[in-house]
Amino acid sequence: MMKIVQVRGMFEKGHHFFQKRMKDLQSSVFKCSFFGAPFVAITDHEGIQCLFDQKLVEKEPGFGNFRFNQSLLGDHVPSMFSNGDRHRQQKAFLIAVSQNMLRMGRHIPNIMDIMPEHLIKWNFKEGENKCISDIPGAKEVKSEKRGMGNPSQEEWEERILHLAMDVLSESMLGIRLSGHSFLQWRFEVLKEERTCFGKPSGKYKKALHAFNHLKDAIANAPDIDPVLKEAANHGLTEEEAVLEILWMLNFNAAPGTGAAMRSAAARLSIMNCEERNELKNEIRECLGPIGLNLKTLHKMKKLDNLVCEVLRMYPPVALYFGIARRAFFVKTSSGIYKIDKGQKVVGNCHLAQRDPKVFGISGCEGVDEFDPSRFNVKGLKSKLICTHGPLSDPPSPENHKCTGTNVGYVTLKCFVLYLIMFCDWSLEERPFWTDKSLIRYGNPDEPIRLKYFKYTRDKEELLLPDQPDSSSRSDEDVNDGPPGDICGQLELKIVMIRRQRYQVTERLEGPGSTTKAMQVSPETQEKEVPGKYGLKFFHVLELVMNGHGYFYKRRDKYKCSVFKVNMGVRGIHICDRKGINILFNMEKIYKEPAFGRLTYNICLLDGYTPSMFANGITHEKQKAFLIQLCKVAQQGKIFETSVKLVREYSTIWQNADPRLKSTWEQSIMDLTCDIFTEAFFGIRVDHQAMFKCVKGSWGKRGTLRKGLDGARCLKQAFRQSPALAGIFQTAVEAGVTEEQALMDVLFMLNFNAYGGVSGSLRTGMARLFMLEQDYKQKMKNEMITVLSNQELSKEALTEMPLLHNFILELLRMHPPVPVFFGRAREDFILNSDSGKFIVKKDELLVGNVHMVHRDERIFDQPHIFSPSRFENKALIDHIIFGYGPFNEEATPHNHHCPGQEITLTILKVVVAHVLLNFEFGLVDQPVWTGKKLRRVGCPDKEIRLSYFKYKPSEVGGDVTVEELTE
């Protein structure tokens, strides 16, 4: 009966249960029942230290009666619950990984990228259930529960957790883990398994799915290699390392840091204006001309005091648990007590950090009141114990101190800085803490709900340096706090960025646009690439909004065709014909399965790397196979199939209903799909499967799941094709396995053909509609003359130079792949029209074909669509197509597109057929601003069909296929 009373008292009264027992028993050490389990509770600052001594106390996999569900961590026991040599091994690994997060100097830059990105989404006006973005032209959207759109009032607490997870996972792994999976897993990991007929069910089933998703994301993270290297150094397997990181990020780091951030936000909301202004003034003074880095952050004493007081009053981990390894005596403020071997012990950090003997400071408010000024007392900060040990003690394999204390502390402090400097907000209700809830992680009793939130970036350049910081190696005494956290031992060289970078501008491209002259340097001296990488978020934002305008702006600014860019990953941008040649040099460049920040989902290909992303001997074998396959198709069925299908689809378009007219682009993509699959496999596949697969190329979550379904459907259809045996025979002859061959063909037909060629076809129809009537008539007359009442043939296509020039101009103005990527194999000198530049090993090179094709020194009036320009045959040498010069032949030793001739054939057949036999109109005049990078050269908006009428030419008749002779 007594046990039930104590359980009820603890549930209803929380920390007051412990306080009442202290008062009734006149002792800071006493026996109690913690939710049914017998424990010895320790509630004073001196006594709680015994829980941090591994020689006295060991851990068990749980918290009192709440056991850790090992099935949600692959039956792995994390460092947090392990003991002895196993714990030392795991802990040493985690310490090394956490130290690298700061040592690599990217944590604060990541914060400065990610923090504004989230704060913009939090903008919320009073009285509305929508969030208004500060981004010009942004639409209002209703928030989706637990989604990644703009948050409603109730979601703010959850959004702060998402922010903490994004910052920490990006800094450690170079990837942002799914917030949805994080929450699904986190809330079930301390609950029992739920099964139905022996199978997982309910939330437990979802948590298992979330666990697998998180594990796969970590294992395939961009920056996982250094982590796995540390694991090998400490004797851990790769799987163990992944599971340790999963637990640390998803159970400890993000929830703990996020809880402290929420408490800080609630506390700031009730701070008066005078206190806020004092903090603002100190922050501005400390930032000075240097900007935000570890050194300047350490100088902010008032901000530091505020964060310390938040951690003292509202520790995110309020209770610590352990089991006595042996009998020992614990000295406390109320006496000396014996703890028997095997006794379960719980330490109350919430009460220990309110111990008046330690935190009662003369001249300050009482220990139960919030007063940051108490931390003006030197050495008091080291008494904080909210990280399983004194804040000043470094984590080591011999203790259970949190390995990420420094990282979490910096994150929390930067979050508070942003709220103070750039945000204005109010809560629906004044937050209050009764200390009765043990499951709120130190947060107010009720969830904090926004009344309004406004984020302004107009003064954010204060965070950026006017000049590099040369003062960060001071010998200032920094022993009062976490070692190495904000003490200036690391120098972060954050680049100078002016206010203009926050003013997102637009560049309209068109016949009337003007361009500043690039600097053409005759110098032979090697030099550094000009430009600044800056903060990723704002660069990506501008890139998404302005597309190629982002690159034009920087080219004009630096008056150079080679400059630094930040497309989510840092790179060197090249936009002149001479310089871009380096990307086609396989001895200097290697490929990777990514397009800047967009990583191709290799899982669509069952983990096989396609030829396009392969290197070395592997690439040569795959490329030889594809070249032969495309040669057979070009000599065989491509022309025949193209003519047959364009006639079939023309009939469909003649009879198009309003729905088909509005989705004409999709119908053109379906035509492309049918031409390629019928020519290569002799079958037609599900159009939706092809569409889902290409959309899943770098999609996430639902889009990726649909992409996997689409890829699965395509692979099944291809495997049933009668042509597969011949394809496999070609693969074997090239030294490629059957499975690799199937994945190479799938990627080529889906990503290259369906994604790329269909883009050129859609653009071709838009340009044909807009083409000057004079040139259109000349093209038609040429076709009529060449055909002379004969049927269209492959030979006839070669005799139509005007049609060929039209296709060339189409590929010049709207290259289906406007930007190429590659990484440097080694250090080398890049030769360009703007001079010679130093390129370091592994640097990303970004070749902009769109801009190369608009070089005014080569092409007259480059922004005007003019097929007649190619009457000058020399201009063809300046056209780039399919990852190489247009006139270059595809070989196993380059990455040039093996299907170039196929593409030209299809484009010419479709354009010739439509021009000779039909008249069509579009609902809207197509417009290209250059802003829509993902439109692969297509007009900014989808083209919609107005009418498609059969109107054969006077001579030549309908285009049909020539009879093949025996």
C-alpha positions, 0 to 999 in steps of 0.5 A: 500500500505504501508503494502505491501511495509513493507512486501516486505522490511522485506522479502527481507532485513530481519534484515536490515528492522529493522535497516533501520527503526531504522535509519530513525526514530532515535528510537529503538521502532517503529511501523511496519507491520510484514508480514501484522500484525501491531506490535510495534518493540523493538530493543535495549537490555534494551527495549526488557526485557519487553517481558520477563515480564509475568505481562506485556506481554502474549503469543499467539499461533504463531509468528506474522502472522504465526499461530501454527497448533494445529491439529499437536499437538492433539489440545494441546496448549504447555507451550510456548504459554500458559498463567496464571495458565495453563502456570505455571502448564506446565512450572513447569513440564518442569523445573522438567524434564529438571533438571532431565536430568542433575541431573541424570548424564547421559547427558555428557555420552550420548553425549560421546556415540552419538557424535562419532557415528555421526561424524564417519558417516560424514567422507567425501572425497573431490571430492567423492559423498560417505562417507568413514567410519573409521571402518575397512572393512566398505563398501562405500555406497551412501547416501540416502536423509534424511536417516540414512546412510552416508551423502552427502555434502548437507545433513550436516546441516540436519545431525547436526539436527539429532545429536541434536535430538539424544542427547537430546531425548536419555538423556530425554527418553532413545530413539532416535526419528525418525529424518525423522518424526521430520523434516516432522512434524517440517516444517509443524507445522506453516503452514495451514492445507491442505485438499482434499475433507475434508481429509488431503493431501500432506505434511500436511498428512505426518506431521500428520503421523509423529506426531502420530509416534513421539507421540507413540514413546515418550509414549512408550519410555524406560525412560518415567515413571519418566516423567509421574510421574513428570506430575502427580505431577504437575496435567498434564495427561499422554497425556498432558505430552507426547505432551509437551515433543513432542513440547519441543524436536521437536520444541524447543530443537533440532531445537534451539540447532541444529541451534546453532551447525550449526552456530558454525560449520560454524564459526569454519571452518573460524577460523585460526590455531592459534585460534584453537590451543589455544582452543585445548591447553586449552581443554587438560589442563582442561581435565587433568587426570579427563576427560570430565564432567560438572566441567572440561567443565566449566573451559574451558573459551576460549571455553565458550567465543566462544560459547557465541559469537556464541549465541550473533551473531547468536541467533537461535531465533532472534524474540520474540512475545507477546501481551500487557496484559495492557498498560505500559511504556517501557524504552529504549535507545532512550526514554520511550514509551507507549505500549497500552493494546492488542498491539502486540509486537516483540522484535529483539534479533539479534539487541538487542545483537548488542547493542553497549551500552551493547556489545561494549567492549573497545579493542574488535572488533565492535558489528557487528564483531565476537570476543569471547574475549569480554566475558572476561568481567565478567558479560557480559555472563549474558546479552545474551538473546537468550533463551527468557530471560537473560542467567543467569536467571533461568527458572521458572513458572513465566517466559517464559525462555527456560527450557532446556537452561542448557542442550542445552548449554552443548550439544553445548559446547561439540559439539564444543569441539569435532569439535576442538579436533577430526575433520578436515573439510572444506566447499565448500564455505566460509560461510557468513551472510548478516542478510537478511534471517529471516528463517535461524535461525542465520545460514549462508545465504547459507546452509553449504556444506562439501568439506571434513570431517575427524574424528579421534579418536586417541586422544579421550581418553583425554575425559576419566578419569585416576581416579575418579574426586574428585575435582568437589565440588569446591566452585568456583564462577559460577554466570556468566552463566546459573545456574547449566549448567557447574558449577561442582555442579554435579559430573559425575563419568565416568569410567576409559577406556584405549586406547585399548577400541578404538582399535576394535579387532577380536577374531577368534573362532576355534579349534586352539583358545586359552583361558586364564584361568578364575579365579576360586575363592574359596573365600566366601567374597562378592565382586563387579562385575569387569569391566567398563561400558564405553561409549555405542557407542564403546561397541556396535560397538565392539559387532556388529563387534566381536559378542561373541569375545566381551565377550571373550575379557572381560572374559580374561581381568578380568580372571572372568566369571562374569563381566560388559558389555555395550550392548547398556544397561548396564548389568552383564555378566555371562558365567559359568554353576554355575552362569547362574543358577540364570537366571532360578530362578523366585524368583530372576529374572523377565523378560521384553520384550527386549533382551539387547538394542533390545526391542520386538515390542509388537505392533505386538501382539496388545499390549499383552505381551507373556508368554516369557516376562510375570511374576507372576500369569499372566505368570503362566496362559499363561505358563500352557496354552502353556504347554498343547497346546504343549503336545497335539501337541507332542502327536498328529500331530508333528511327522506325520506332520514333516515326511510328510512335509520333504518328500514334501520339499525333492522332491522340493529340488531335483528339485531346480532351481538356485534361490531356491538353492541360497535361501535354508535357506529360504526354510528350514524356510518355511518348519519349518513354515509349520510344526508348523502351520499345526500341531497346526492349520491344515493350512499353512500360507503365508511364507512371512507374517511369515518372515515379522513378525519375522523380525519386532520383533525389527525392525523400520520404514519400517521393523516394518510396514512390520512386522505389515502387516505380523502379521495382515495376520497371525492373520487373517489366525489363526482366520479362522482355524478350530483348533482355537476353541480347542485352545481357550478351552485350554486357557479358562481352563488355565484362559487365554483370547482368545485374549491373547491366540491367541497372545501367540500362534502367538509369539510362532510359529513366534518368538520361532519356526520359528525364533529359530527352523528353525535356528537349522534346518539350522545349522543341515543341515550345520553340517550334511554336514561337519560331519566326514564320519565315524560318519555319517556312524555310524549314518546311520547304527544305523538307518538302524538297528533300523528300520529293514525295518520298517517305522520310528516311534516316538518309533524308534527315541528314540532308536537312541542314535547316532542321539540323541548325534548329536542333543545334540552336535548341541544344545551345539555348536550352541544354538538357543538362545545363550544369555539370559536376566533377571533383578534382582527383589531385591538385592542378592548375585550371586554365580559363579565359580569365587566367590560371587558377589553383584547384585543390584535390577533391574540390567540386567543379561546377561547369555551367553549359547554359552560360558557356552557350551564351558567351557574347564573345562567341555567339552574336546576340546569344539570348536570341533564338536564331538557328541561322547562326549555325550556318557558320559551321565553326560555332558547332565546336563551341556546343557542349552536349552530353558531358562533352563537346558536341563533335566528340565521340563517346568512348569508354575513356570519357563520360560523353553521352553514348546516346547523342545520335539517338537523341538527335534522331528522335528530335528531328523525327518529331519536329519534322513530322509535326512541322510537315503535318500539323498546326498547333497552338499553346495556351500561354506564350512560353517564357524562359527566365533562367530561374527554374533550374529543375525544368531542364531547359523547359519553359518556366511554366508547363506548356499547355496545348490549345489545339493540335490540327492535322494540316498536311503540306501541299507536297510530301504528304504524311511522313511514313516509314520507308519499307525495309528491304530484305 
